[in-house]
Amino acid sequence: MASVLKRDTAFENIPSIKAKTLRINLNPDIYGTFAEIGAGQETARHFFRSGGASGTIAKAMSAYDKQFSDAIYGIEKDGRYVTQPRLKTMLSHEMRLMEERISRESHPERLFFSYANTVATIDFSKRYKGHGWIGIRFQLDPTQKELDEIILHVRFKQNEARLQQETLGILGVNLIYGAFYKYHKPKKMLKYLYDHIDKDTIEIDMINFSGPNFKDVDNRLMSLQLIKNDMTDAVMFGPDGNNLLPAAVLYKKNILALRGSFRPVTKVNLDMYQKSYDIFVRDQTVDMNKTIVIFEITLSNLKASGEIDEQDFMDRAELLCSLGQHVMISKFQEYYKLVEYFNNYTKQRIGLTMGVNNLVDVFDEKYYRHLSGGILEAFGKLFFKDLQVYLYPMKNAETGQIMTSNNVKVHPRMKELYKFFKYNGKVMDIIDYDPEIMHIFSRDVLKKIMNDEKGWEEQLPEGIAEIIKKKELFAKKLEKAEKE
């Protein structure tokens, strides 16, 4: 095994950027290329400055001109340059050249890598802060045929292009250093990406690990780390378990969002989704082909019993992905913040599917005391766009009464405000619900699973009970469920 794999503790304290680059440069085995487009060659610059770069850098380039870039890497289908496909094309092309041009016979111990970024920094009007894709494709064993890869997306928060470039350069060094020396600690490696970088200068809103040394890494769990580490406000992953860039998924889409614990997902959750979706797409302004459904879980929900239980999160994610759904994890406890987030990426129709209890919470003043304009400010942000609430009824356990938008009980001070939004068509009842499943609650199903009781299987969507049993999901810590 190459010397890079020898783990030591000498660098456990945060090393300087120069120390990181020098350690890589002085390793005789690490050798690769730098291809940086859109924000200078800031990463390569750090390696050149630290000394000994000739032993590490095979090539450093920057094809700024679009025609040159296309001549080297080809033309992307969408014609764009700051995209994940473009980054992958760059990584593949540069790694192929490394393998073609560097003789394995002469350098049997060389560990090849290709580092690339494609970035758009802040524009002259300073309206768009800028964003970019960064990645590294590399090997940790010279005999390794299948390569490892780390790809991430960033959003800049600084107001000067020069500062953004400097931040990008430091982030690039941290990524390359982490790939070779911290690959065995992927969770910690995420934190190390911010070494010598203030979190308010750059946001990492997507990261994916792949390759033989990351075969045990679940990218959904890495998404959760981004939220836990305050690196971003929201993350998404698809049915295949890979992380998705929220901006790319939500851009110019009609969005229908369902918030819940989904612990586990039940027939009621699925009925809420199916019935509200049917109403949503019947709207003449909604193009079904440009519509995305999001199952959203707030970080506060994941913290319901104290610290976040990562296995519990993975159990929920497993089931939602098996149903073919897109999942979002967000820090937005209040609905208006979720809608504000969606409005960053689309001006199309937004729908929120919720139960009666959730609607009552929306009209609770205590959630808006931190706002100078109180609940009116929040509602201005929530409803001023083309937003519709689809309300799923609830059966009162004591009286048997079906609670809808017509008889829901809100605080007396909120009655007139509630009437205003209801009679302006912002709240729509789901009337074709399934009355046979209204007694089902996730918390009751969860307790039965943990108590190893019978009869919970039929309360879940088809195939879900089988997955829970086969993979033994939620099968631990009954006391946590009882506390909730």
C-alpha positions in Angstrom: 0.0 0.0 0.0 1.2 3.5 -0.9 2.6 5.7 1.8 -0.4 8.0 1.6 -2.4 5.4 3.5 -0.2 5.5 6.6 -2.3 7.3 9.1 -0.7 9.4 11.7 -1.6 11.8 14.4 0.9 14.6 13.7 -1.7 16.6 11.8 -4.7 16.1 14.1 -4.6 19.8 15.1 -5.8 21.9 12.3 -2.8 22.3 9.9 -2.4 25.5 8.0 -3.2 25.6 4.3 0.5 25.8 3.5 1.1 22.7 5.8 -1.6 20.8 3.9 -0.3 21.6 0.5 3.3 20.9 1.5 2.4 17.6 3.0 0.8 16.6 -0.3 3.7 18.0 -2.4 6.3 16.1 -0.4 4.4 12.9 -0.8 6.2 11.3 -3.8 3.2 9.2 -4.8 0.4 11.8 -5.1 0.3 13.2 -8.7 -2.4 14.8 -10.6 -4.0 17.7 -12.6 -5.8 20.9 -11.8 -8.5 22.2 -14.1 -10.2 25.3 -12.8 -12.7 27.4 -14.7 -14.4 30.6 -13.6 -12.6 31.8 -10.5 -8.9 31.9 -11.4 -6.5 29.0 -10.5 -6.7 29.6 -6.7 -6.3 26.0 -5.6 -3.3 25.3 -7.8 -1.8 28.6 -6.7 -1.6 27.3 -3.1 0.3 24.2 -4.2 2.7 26.2 -6.3 3.5 28.7 -3.5 4.2 26.1 -0.8 7.1 24.5 -2.8 7.8 21.1 -4.2 4.8 21.4 -6.6 6.7 19.7 -9.5 6.3 16.4 -7.6 2.5 16.8 -7.4 1.2 18.9 -10.3 1.3 17.2 -13.7 -0.7 20.1 -15.3 -2.7 23.1 -14.2 -5.0 24.7 -16.7 -8.0 27.0 -17.0 -10.0 27.1 -20.3 -11.9 30.3 -19.7 -12.9 30.9 -23.3 -16.1 28.9 -24.0 -14.9 27.8 -27.4 -11.7 26.5 -26.0 -13.6 24.8 -23.2 -15.9 23.1 -25.7 -12.9 22.1 -27.9 -11.3 20.4 -24.9 -14.3 18.9 -23.0 -17.1 18.9 -25.7 -20.4 20.7 -25.6 -22.9 19.8 -22.9 -26.5 18.9 -23.9 -27.9 22.0 -22.1 -25.1 24.2 -23.4 -24.2 25.3 -19.8 -20.8 25.4 -18.1 -21.4 25.7 -14.3 -23.1 22.3 -13.9 -22.5 18.9 -12.4 -22.3 17.2 -15.8 -19.6 19.7 -16.9 -17.6 19.0 -13.8 -17.8 15.2 -14.3 -16.7 15.6 -17.9 -13.7 17.6 -16.8 -12.8 15.1 -14.2 -13.1 12.2 -16.6 -11.1 13.9 -19.4 -8.2 14.9 -17.2 -8.0 11.6 -15.5 -8.0 9.8 -18.8 -5.1 12.0 -20.0 -3.2 11.2 -16.8 -3.5 7.5 -17.3 -2.5 7.8 -21.0 0.5 10.1 -20.6 2.1 8.9 -17.3 3.7 5.5 -17.7 2.8 3.0 -15.0 6.0 1.1 -15.7 8.0 4.1 -14.7 5.8 5.2 -11.9 4.2 2.0 -10.3 3.5 3.7 -7.0 1.9 6.9 -8.3 -1.6 7.8 -7.0 -3.3 9.7 -9.7 -6.0 12.4 -9.2 -7.8 15.0 -11.1 -9.2 18.1 -9.3 -11.6 20.4 -11.1 -14.0 23.2 -10.5 -16.4 25.2 -12.7 -17.5 28.3 -11.0 -19.5 31.6 -11.5 -18.4 34.3 -9.1 -20.5 37.3 -8.1 -21.8 39.4 -11.1 -21.1 43.1 -11.6 -24.5 44.2 -10.4 -24.0 42.0 -7.3 -27.5 40.6 -7.6 -26.3 37.0 -7.9 -23.7 36.0 -5.4 -22.4 33.1 -7.5 -22.1 29.3 -7.2 -19.9 26.5 -8.4 -19.2 22.7 -8.7 -16.0 21.3 -7.2 -14.8 17.7 -7.3 -11.9 15.3 -7.2 -11.4 11.9 -8.8 -8.6 9.9 -7.2 -7.1 6.6 -6.2 -5.7 5.5 -2.9 -4.0 2.4 -4.3 -2.0 2.4 -7.6 -3.6 -0.9 -8.6 -7.1 0.5 -8.0 -9.1 0.3 -11.2 -12.3 1.8 -10.0 -11.7 5.4 -8.8 -13.0 7.3 -5.8 -14.8 10.5 -6.3 -16.1 13.4 -4.2 -18.3 16.1 -5.7 -19.9 19.1 -4.0 -21.8 22.2 -4.8 -21.2 25.6 -3.2 -22.9 29.0 -3.0 -20.9 32.1 -2.3 -22.0 34.6 0.3 -19.2 37.2 0.0 -19.7 40.4 -2.0 -16.4 40.6 -3.8 -15.1 38.2 -6.5 -11.6 38.4 -5.1 -12.8 37.1 -1.7 -14.8 34.4 -3.3 -11.8 33.3 -5.3 -9.6 33.1 -2.2 -12.3 31.1 -0.3 -12.6 28.7 -3.3 -8.8 28.1 -3.3 -8.8 27.2 0.4 -11.8 24.9 0.0 -10.1 23.2 -2.9 -7.0 22.5 -0.8 -9.1 21.2 2.1 -10.9 18.9 -0.4 -7.8 17.4 -1.9 -6.1 17.0 1.5 -9.3 15.4 2.9 -9.5 13.0 0.0 -6.1 11.6 0.6 -5.7 11.9 4.4 -9.2 11.9 5.9 -11.1 9.7 3.5 -11.7 7.1 6.2 -13.6 9.7 8.3 -16.1 11.1 5.8 -18.2 12.8 8.5 -15.3 14.6 10.0 -14.0 15.3 6.5 -17.1 17.4 5.9 -16.2 19.6 8.9 -12.5 19.8 7.7 -13.7 21.4 4.4 -14.3 24.6 6.5 -10.7 24.7 7.9 -9.7 28.3 7.8 -13.0 29.3 6.2 -15.9 31.2 8.0 -19.2 29.4 7.5 -20.9 32.7 6.7 -18.7 33.1 3.6 -19.7 29.9 1.7 -22.5 27.3 1.8 -22.1 23.7 0.8 -25.6 22.5 -0.1 -24.8 19.1 -1.8 -22.1 16.5 -1.6 -21.8 13.0 -3.0 -19.2 10.3 -2.2 -18.6 7.4 -4.6 -16.1 4.7 -5.3 -14.6 1.6 -3.6 -13.4 3.4 -0.5 -16.8 5.0 0.1 -18.9 1.9 -0.6 -20.2 2.1 3.0 -21.0 5.8 2.9 -24.7 6.6 2.6 -25.0 10.0 0.9 -28.3 10.6 2.6 -26.5 10.6 5.9 -23.9 12.9 4.5 -26.8 15.3 3.6 -27.9 15.2 7.2 -24.4 16.2 8.3 -24.5 19.3 6.1 -27.6 20.4 8.0 -26.3 19.4 11.4 -23.0 21.2 10.8 -24.8 24.4 9.7 -23.3 24.2 6.2 -26.7 24.8 4.6 -30.4 25.3 5.3 -31.9 22.5 3.3 -30.8 19.3 1.5 -32.5 16.9 -0.9 -32.0 13.4 -2.0 -33.8 11.3 -4.6 -35.3 7.7 -4.6 -31.8 6.3 -5.5 -30.4 7.7 -2.2 -28.0 10.1 -4.0 -28.0 13.8 -2.9 -29.5 16.3 -5.3 -28.9 20.0 -5.7 -32.2 21.6 -4.5 -31.8 24.5 -6.9 -31.6 22.2 -9.8 -34.6 20.1 -8.7 -36.9 23.1 -7.8 -35.9 25.5 -10.6 -39.0 26.8 -12.3 -41.1 23.9 -11.0 -44.6 23.7 -9.5 -44.0 22.4 -6.0 -46.2 20.3 -3.8 -44.7 19.8 -0.4 -45.8 17.5 2.5 -44.3 18.0 5.9 -44.3 15.1 8.4 -42.4 12.8 10.7 -42.9 9.8 8.4 -41.9 7.6 11.3 -42.9 5.4 9.6 -44.8 6.6 6.5 -48.4 5.4 6.7 -51.5 5.0 4.5 -52.7 8.4 5.7 -49.5 10.1 4.5 -49.9 8.4 1.1 -53.6 9.3 0.9 -52.7 13.0 1.7 -50.1 13.0 -1.1 -52.3 11.3 -3.7 -55.5 13.3 -3.1 -53.7 16.7 -2.9 -51.6 15.9 -5.9 -54.8 15.1 -7.9 -56.2 18.5 -7.0 -52.9 20.3 -7.6 -52.3 19.1 -11.1 -56.0 19.8 -12.1 -55.2 23.5 -11.9 -54.9 24.9 -15.4 -51.7 26.8 -14.5 -49.9 23.6 -13.4 -47.9 21.6 -15.9 -47.7 18.0 -14.7 -44.4 17.6 -16.5 -42.9 20.6 -14.6 -44.1 19.5 -11.1 -42.2 18.1 -8.2 -43.5 16.5 -5.0 -41.4 16.9 -1.9 -41.7 14.9 1.3 -40.1 17.3 3.8 -38.8 16.7 7.4 -37.7 19.5 9.6 -34.5 19.3 11.6 -36.6 20.0 14.7 -38.7 16.9 14.0 -35.5 14.8 13.8 -34.5 16.3 17.2 -37.9 15.5 18.8 -36.3 13.2 21.4 -33.2 15.2 22.0 -30.1 14.6 19.8 -30.6 13.4 16.2 -30.7 9.7 16.0 -29.0 9.0 12.7 -30.3 5.5 12.4 -33.8 6.7 13.0 -33.3 9.2 10.2 -32.0 6.5 7.8 -35.0 4.3 8.6 -37.4 7.1 7.5 -35.3 7.9 4.5 -35.2 4.2 3.5 -39.0 3.9 3.4 -39.7 7.2 1.6 -37.1 6.4 -1.1 -38.7 2.9 -1.6 -41.9 4.8 -2.5 -40.0 6.7 -5.2 -40.2 10.0 -3.4 -37.9 13.0 -3.2 -37.0 13.9 0.3 -36.0 17.3 1.8 -34.5 17.9 5.2 -34.7 21.5 6.2 -34.0 23.9 9.2 -37.3 25.6 8.5 -39.6 25.1 11.5 -42.1 27.7 10.3 -43.9 27.1 7.0 -43.3 30.6 5.8 -39.6 30.0 5.8 -40.1 26.9 3.7 -42.2 28.8 1.2 -39.6 31.6 1.1 -36.9 29.0 0.3 -39.0 27.6 -2.6 -39.6 31.1 -3.9 -35.8 31.5 -4.4 -36.0 29.0 -7.2 -39.5 29.2 -8.7 -42.3 31.6 -9.4 -44.7 28.8 -10.3 -47.5 27.3 -8.2 -46.7 26.1 -4.7 -48.9 23.8 -2.7 -48.7 22.7 1.0 -50.4 19.6 2.1 -51.1 19.5 5.8 -53.4 18.1 8.5 -55.7 20.1 10.7 -53.3 20.1 13.6 -50.6 21.6 11.4 -53.0 24.3 10.2 -53.8 25.2 13.8 -50.1 25.6 14.5 -49.7 27.9 11.5 -52.2 30.3 13.2 -50.4 30.2 16.5 -48.8 33.5 17.4 -46.0 32.0 19.5 -44.1 30.9 16.4 -43.8 34.5 15.1 -42.8 36.5 18.2 -39.3 36.9 16.9 -40.6 38.8 13.9 -41.0 42.6 14.2 -44.2 42.3 12.2 -45.4 39.3 14.1 -47.8 36.9 12.4 -48.8 39.4 9.8 -45.3 39.6 8.5 -45.1 35.8 8.4 -48.4 35.5 6.6 -47.3 38.2 4.1 -44.4 36.0 3.2 -46.4 32.8 3.3 -49.4 33.8 1.2 -48.4 36.7 -1.0 -47.3 34.2 -3.7 -49.4 31.8 -5.7 -49.7 29.4 -2.7 -52.5 26.9 -1.9 -53.0 24.9 1.3 -54.6 21.5 0.9 -56.1 20.5 4.2 -56.6 16.8 5.1 -59.3 16.3 7.7 -58.9 14.8 11.2 -61.3 12.8 13.2 -61.8 14.0 16.8 -61.0 10.9 19.0 -63.5 12.0 21.7 -66.5 13.2 19.8 -66.0 11.4 16.4 -66.5 14.7 14.6 -64.6 15.3 11.4 -62.5 18.4 11.6 -62.2 20.4 8.4 -61.4 24.1 7.5 -65.0 24.9 8.3 -65.0 23.9 12.0 -61.3 24.0 12.9 -60.6 25.8 16.2 -58.0 28.6 16.0 -57.2 31.1 18.8 -60.0 33.7 19.1 -57.6 36.5 18.2 -56.8 34.6 14.9 -60.4 34.0 13.8 -60.7 37.0 11.5 -57.3 36.4 10.0 -58.1 32.8 9.4 -61.4 33.7 7.8 -59.7 36.2 5.5 -57.3 33.5 4.1 -60.0 30.8 4.0 -62.6 32.8 2.1 -60.0 34.1 -0.3 -59.5 30.5 -1.4 -56.0 29.9 0.2 -57.2 26.9 2.2 -58.9 24.0 0.3 -60.3 20.9 1.9 -59.5 17.5 0.6 -63.0 16.0 0.5 -62.3 12.6 -1.2 -60.2 11.3 1.6 -60.4 7.7 2.8 -62.5 7.6 6.0 -61.4 4.0 6.8 -57.8 5.1 7.6 -58.4 8.2 9.7 -57.5 6.4 12.9 -54.0 5.8 11.8 -51.2 7.8 13.4 -47.4 7.2 12.8 -46.7 7.4 16.6 -49.1 4.5 17.3 -47.7 2.4 14.5 -44.2 3.1 15.8 -45.0 1.9 19.3 -46.5 -1.3 18.0 -43.4 -2.0 15.9 -41.1 -1.4 18.9 -43.3 -3.4 21.2 -43.4 -6.3 18.7 -47.2 -6.2 18.6 -49.3 -7.4 15.7 -51.7 -5.6 13.5 -49.7 -2.6 12.3 -48.8 -4.0 8.9 -52.1 -3.1 7.2 -51.8 0.5 8.3 -48.8 1.1 6.0 -48.6 1.4 2.2 -48.0 -1.7 0.2 -44.5 -3.2 0.6 -43.5 -0.9 3.5 -44.1 -3.5 6.3 -42.0 -6.0 4.4 -39.1 -3.6 4.2 -39.4 -2.7 7.9 -39.3 -6.4 8.9 -36.6 -7.4 6.5 -34.2 -4.6 7.5 -35.4 -4.4 11.1 -36.1 -0.7 10.9 -37.2 1.3 14.0 -36.4 -1.8 16.1 -34.8 -0.2 19.0 -35.2 2.1 22.0 -38.9 2.0 22.9 -38.4 4.5 25.6 -37.7 7.2 22.9 -41.0 6.6 21.3 -42.8 6.8 24.6 -41.1 10.1 25.5 -42.4 11.6 22.2 
